Amino acid sequence: MSKYKADYTHLYTGLNNEYEQGLVDLGLRRSLLNNNSEIDSLSKPVFTAELQPKYVTSMREIPYNDWGELDHKKAKIYLTDSHKQAGGRTIKKLFDFCNYYQPLYKTKEVSCILHTLTTANDVFQMKGMTMSKMMDTIKYRYETINRPIRGYFWVSEVSKDLHWHYHLVTAIDRLNIRGKGIPSALKFEDVWGARTGTEFVKRSIRTYLSNYMAKDNCKIIGQRKYSSSQQFK
């Protein structure tokens, strides 16, 4: 394999013809509407899932040979899209987090905790919650157990069955619970208003989190795909 990188040429970027057919409104769960007549007025969908990328792009890739010359015979065209590009940015930021905290994790200076926040469309519509408000509460809760967050990263995900949820990973000073279980202050069902999950990240941070957070899937229009603390410490 040549030690030289390939040369890339942008050919085309345009609207995806299948974009509008891939727009799906996320309404409240039917079970919630049946059990609470007072929220019927909220039954109209507020959030829209973008199942298809809005833009598609074609690129020409020409590899270099071992002598540093472009090998036009091996040129190929490949397609990318706005979802893949956003996914690439998400993965890069996630790996920045992992690469910073993995050495600290190995020396037992920090603990990393993964939180899952489910049914975001229900929570946001019924409670007026936002991820920004939730992060304020989460930061406060960590401070109450004397473990201010040193760094965090979250990603929004929509599953194939249109379940919108968030994965959040936090890095804090080492937390040794010695069989007592995760502190109840770090289980956020009371403020989120729906099921949440909380677990310690184990062994390789990058390998562990990639299974949860580095997926190339659809996005919610008007909502951020991911976010992180401005600096890691």
C-alpha positions as CSV (number, residue, x, y, z in Angstrom):
1,M,0.0,0.0,0.0
2,S,1.3,3.4,-0.9
3,K,2.4,5.7,1.9
4,Y,0.9,8.6,0.0
5,K,-2.7,9.7,0.5
6,A,-5.3,9.9,-2.2
7,D,-6.3,13.0,-4.1
8,Y,-10.0,13.9,-3.8
9,T,-12.0,16.1,-6.2
10,H,-15.5,17.3,-5.5
11,L,-17.9,16.6,-8.3
12,Y,-21.4,17.4,-7.2
13,T,-23.5,18.3,-4.2
14,G,-27.3,18.5,-4.5
15,L,-30.6,17.8,-2.8
16,N,-31.5,14.1,-2.3
17,N,-34.6,13.2,-4.3
18,E,-35.8,10.9,-1.5
19,Y,-35.4,13.5,1.2
20,E,-39.0,14.6,1.6
21,Q,-40.3,11.0,1.6
22,G,-38.0,10.3,4.5
23,L,-39.5,13.0,6.8
24,V,-41.4,11.4,9.7
25,D,-43.2,13.3,12.5
26,L,-42.6,12.0,16.0
27,G,-45.8,12.3,18.0
28,L,-46.5,11.3,21.6
29,R,-46.9,7.5,22.3
30,R,-50.4,6.3,21.8
31,S,-50.4,4.8,25.3
32,L,-49.8,8.2,26.8
33,L,-52.7,9.8,24.9
34,N,-55.1,7.0,25.9
35,N,-54.2,7.4,29.6
36,N,-54.3,11.1,29.8
37,S,-57.0,13.0,28.0
38,E,-55.5,16.4,29.1
39,I,-52.7,16.1,26.7
40,D,-54.8,15.4,23.6
41,S,-54.0,19.0,22.5
42,L,-50.3,18.0,22.5
43,S,-50.9,15.0,20.2
44,K,-49.8,16.9,17.1
45,P,-46.2,16.0,16.3
46,V,-43.7,18.7,17.2
47,F,-40.4,17.0,16.1
48,T,-39.6,15.6,12.7
49,A,-37.1,12.8,12.1
50,E,-34.9,13.1,9.0
51,L,-34.6,9.5,7.9
52,Q,-32.9,10.4,4.6
53,P,-30.0,12.8,4.1
54,K,-30.9,16.1,2.7
55,Y,-27.9,16.4,0.5
56,V,-25.9,13.9,-1.5
57,T,-22.3,14.5,-2.7
58,S,-20.2,12.7,-5.2
59,M,-16.4,12.7,-5.0
60,R,-13.6,11.3,-7.2
61,E,-10.8,9.5,-5.4
62,I,-7.4,9.0,-7.2
63,P,-4.8,7.1,-5.2
64,Y,-1.1,7.8,-5.4
65,N,1.3,5.0,-6.3
66,D,4.5,4.1,-4.5
67,W,6.4,6.8,-6.4
68,G,4.0,9.6,-5.3
69,E,2.3,9.9,-8.6
70,L,-1.5,9.9,-9.2
71,D,-2.7,6.5,-10.5
72,H,-5.6,7.6,-12.7
73,K,-6.3,4.0,-13.7
74,K,-7.4,3.3,-10.1
75,A,-9.6,6.4,-9.9
76,K,-13.1,5.7,-8.5
77,I,-16.2,7.7,-7.7
78,Y,-17.8,7.4,-4.3
79,L,-20.9,8.9,-2.8
80,T,-21.4,10.6,0.6
81,D,-24.2,12.5,2.2
82,S,-25.1,15.0,4.9
83,H,-25.8,12.2,7.4
84,K,-22.4,10.5,6.8
85,Q,-20.6,13.9,7.1
86,A,-22.4,14.7,10.3
87,G,-21.6,11.2,11.6
88,G,-17.9,11.8,10.8
89,R,-17.9,15.0,12.8
90,T,-19.6,13.2,15.7
91,I,-17.1,10.3,15.7
92,K,-14.2,12.8,15.6
93,K,-15.5,14.6,18.7
94,L,-16.2,11.3,20.4
95,F,-12.6,10.1,19.8
96,D,-11.2,13.4,21.1
97,F,-13.1,12.6,24.3
98,C,-11.9,9.1,24.4
99,N,-8.3,9.9,23.6
100,Y,-8.1,12.5,26.3
101,Y,-9.6,10.4,29.1
102,Q,-8.4,6.9,28.3
103,P,-4.9,7.5,29.9
104,L,-6.5,9.0,33.0
105,Y,-8.9,6.1,33.1
106,K,-6.0,3.6,33.0
107,T,-4.3,5.3,35.9
108,K,-7.6,5.3,37.8
109,E,-7.7,9.1,38.0
110,V,-11.2,9.3,36.5
111,S,-14.3,7.3,36.2
112,C,-16.5,7.5,33.1
113,I,-20.3,7.0,33.4
114,L,-22.7,6.4,30.5
115,H,-26.3,7.7,30.8
116,T,-29.1,6.8,28.5
117,L,-32.2,9.1,28.3
118,T,-35.1,7.5,26.6
119,T,-38.3,8.7,24.8
120,A,-37.0,12.2,24.2
121,N,-40.0,13.2,22.0
122,D,-42.4,12.5,24.9
123,V,-40.3,14.3,27.5
124,F,-39.7,17.4,25.4
125,Q,-43.3,17.7,24.4
126,M,-44.9,17.0,27.8
127,K,-42.5,18.6,30.1
128,G,-41.0,21.4,28.0
129,M,-37.6,19.9,28.7
130,T,-34.6,20.5,26.5
131,M,-31.2,18.9,26.5
132,S,-29.6,22.1,27.6
133,K,-31.9,22.3,30.7
134,M,-31.2,18.6,31.4
135,M,-27.4,19.2,31.3
136,D,-27.8,22.0,33.9
137,T,-29.5,19.5,36.2
138,I,-27.1,16.8,35.5
139,K,-24.1,19.0,36.3
140,Y,-25.7,20.1,39.5
141,R,-26.4,16.5,40.6
142,Y,-22.8,15.5,40.1
143,E,-21.7,18.5,42.2
144,T,-24.0,17.3,45.1
145,I,-21.9,14.1,45.4
146,N,-18.7,16.1,45.2
147,R,-17.8,15.0,41.7
148,P,-18.1,18.0,39.3
149,I,-18.0,16.9,35.7
150,R,-14.5,17.2,34.1
151,G,-15.8,16.6,30.6
152,Y,-18.9,15.3,28.8
153,F,-20.1,14.2,25.4
154,W,-23.6,13.4,24.3
155,V,-25.2,12.3,21.1
156,S,-28.8,12.2,19.9
157,E,-29.9,8.9,18.3
158,V,-33.1,7.7,16.6
159,S,-33.6,3.9,16.4
160,K,-35.2,2.0,13.5
161,D,-38.5,2.0,15.4
162,L,-38.3,5.8,15.7
163,H,-37.3,5.8,19.4
164,W,-35.5,9.1,20.0
165,H,-33.0,9.0,22.8
166,Y,-29.8,10.4,24.1
167,H,-26.5,8.8,25.2
168,L,-24.4,10.9,27.5
169,V,-20.9,10.1,28.8
170,T,-19.3,12.0,31.7
171,A,-15.8,12.0,33.1
172,I,-15.4,12.7,36.8
173,D,-12.8,12.2,39.5
174,R,-12.5,8.6,40.4
175,L,-15.6,7.3,42.0
176,N,-15.1,4.1,44.1
177,I,-18.5,2.8,45.2
178,R,-17.2,-0.5,46.6
179,G,-20.3,-2.5,46.0
180,K,-22.8,0.2,47.0
181,G,-24.1,0.7,43.5
182,I,-24.3,3.9,41.5
183,P,-25.4,6.9,43.7
184,S,-29.2,7.5,43.4
185,A,-28.4,11.2,42.6
186,L,-27.0,10.0,39.2
187,K,-30.2,8.2,38.2
188,F,-32.2,10.9,36.6
189,E,-35.7,9.4,36.1
190,D,-37.2,11.9,38.5
191,V,-36.1,14.9,36.5
192,W,-36.2,13.4,33.0
193,G,-39.7,11.9,33.6
194,A,-39.0,8.7,31.7
195,R,-36.8,5.6,31.9
196,T,-33.1,6.3,32.1
197,G,-30.0,4.1,32.3
198,T,-26.8,4.6,34.2
199,E,-23.7,2.4,34.0
200,F,-19.9,2.7,34.4
201,V,-17.8,2.6,31.2
202,K,-15.5,-0.4,31.4
203,R,-12.0,-1.1,30.0
204,S,-11.4,0.7,26.7
205,I,-13.5,3.9,26.6
206,R,-13.3,4.2,22.9
207,T,-14.3,0.6,22.2
208,Y,-17.1,0.7,24.8
209,L,-18.6,4.0,23.6
210,S,-18.3,3.3,19.9
211,N,-21.0,0.6,20.3
212,Y,-23.4,3.2,21.6
213,M,-22.5,6.6,20.2
214,A,-20.8,6.4,16.8
215,K,-23.7,5.4,14.7
216,D,-24.6,7.0,11.3
217,N,-28.3,7.4,11.6
218,C,-31.0,10.0,11.1
219,K,-31.3,13.3,12.9
220,I,-34.1,15.4,14.4
221,I,-34.7,18.6,12.5
222,G,-33.8,21.7,14.6
223,Q,-32.0,19.6,17.2
224,R,-28.3,19.2,17.7
225,K,-26.8,15.8,16.8
226,Y,-24.1,16.0,19.5
227,S,-22.5,18.3,21.9
228,S,-19.6,18.3,24.4
229,S,-18.0,20.3,27.1
230,Q,-15.9,23.2,25.7
231,Q,-12.8,21.8,27.3
232,F,-11.7,18.5,28.9
233,K,-9.8,18.7,32.2
